[in-house]
Amino acid sequence: MTTPKLVMFCSFMLVVGLLVSHIMAGTYFGAKETTLFNTLTVVRTYNIAGLFTIPWINIDFFLVGIPRLISWDFAFFGGEAEILKYFFYTVSIGLVWGLFPIIAGVVSYALRR
């Protein structure tokens, strides 16, 4: 079962991987990375008519954030080091198969109501 520790490990690896990739390329974090970090928040607050805010599930977390967490697409995994990417895919498989029963349970509960 997927625990918050596994999701946090993948998030930490994403941040460190992006940091190392940008250091190797000699660039800084930009709008693209800021948008990616915003998709990694599970719950967002939405402003209703400027009166109050409500917390709601961020759909981008499941559609953009999780796929980006498990893709391991970094600059330093090119050439001969690409074999390491396949070792990290085992972590990705564990994350996906851990999230699948949770999401299936929530959907089946919602459909029964």
N, C-alpha and C positions, 0 to 999 in steps of 0.2 A: 504494500500500500504506500502511496506517495505521502510523505510527511512534509511539513513546512521546511524541515531541514534540507531536504533534497531540492526543493524549489529555491531556497536561499543559496544553496551551493551552486546551482546553475546560474542564478543571478550574479553571484560573486564572480564566477568564472567569466560571465559575459562582460562585466565591468573591467576585470583585469585584462581580459583578451582585447577589449577595445582600447584600453589604455596602452598596452604594449604595441598594438597595431599602429596607433597614432604616434607613439614615440618613435617607432621604426620609420614611419613615413614623414615625420617632422611636421605634423599638423596638429591642430587643436580640436577639441570637441566643438561641434557646430549645431545648427538647428536640427539636422538629421538625427543626431544622437539624443538631443533633448526630447524630440518627439518619441524616440524609442523608449527612453526612460519613463516618459509619461504613459506609454502603453503598458508598462509593467506594474502599474497600480491596479489592484483588483477592484477596489471600491473608489468611486469618484463622487464628488458632490456636484449637484446641478442646481443652478440658481433658477427659481421659479418666479417669473415676473418681477424680479428685483425685490421680492418681499422676504423670501426665506430660501434656504438651501435644503436639499434632501440628499442623503447618500443613496447611490444606486450602483449596481454591478457594472463594471467597465467591460463591455463586449470586446473592445480592442485587445484586452489582455488575452483572451482566448484565440482571437483571429490573427493578431499580429505579434503580441508579446511572447507567448509560449513557442510558436514556430521559430521566432528569432533566438530564443533561449537555447533551443535544441539543434540549431543548424550548424553551430561551431564554424562560422564563416569568418575566419580571421586571416590577415595577410601572412602571418608567420607559419601557417599550415600549408604552404606551397612547397612544391618539389618533393624531396625525400621525407620531409616532416609531415606529409599528408597522412601517413599511416597512423599518426597519433590521433587524428580526427576520428578515425574508425574506432579507436578505443573509447573515445568520449561518446560515440553513438550508443554504446551500451548503457550509459547513464541516461541518454535520451529515451531509449526504449523503456527503461524502468520508470521514467517520469510519465511517459504517455500511457503505459499500461496501468500506472497507479491512478492517473486522472480519469481514465475511461470509466471505471466502475462508479466513481463519484458522480460524474456528469450523467451517466446512464441512470443512476438512482434518482437524481434530481429531476430529470426529464420524465421518468416513469411516474414519479410522485405527482408532478405537475399535470400529466395527462390523466391520472386517475381522479383528480379533483374536478 
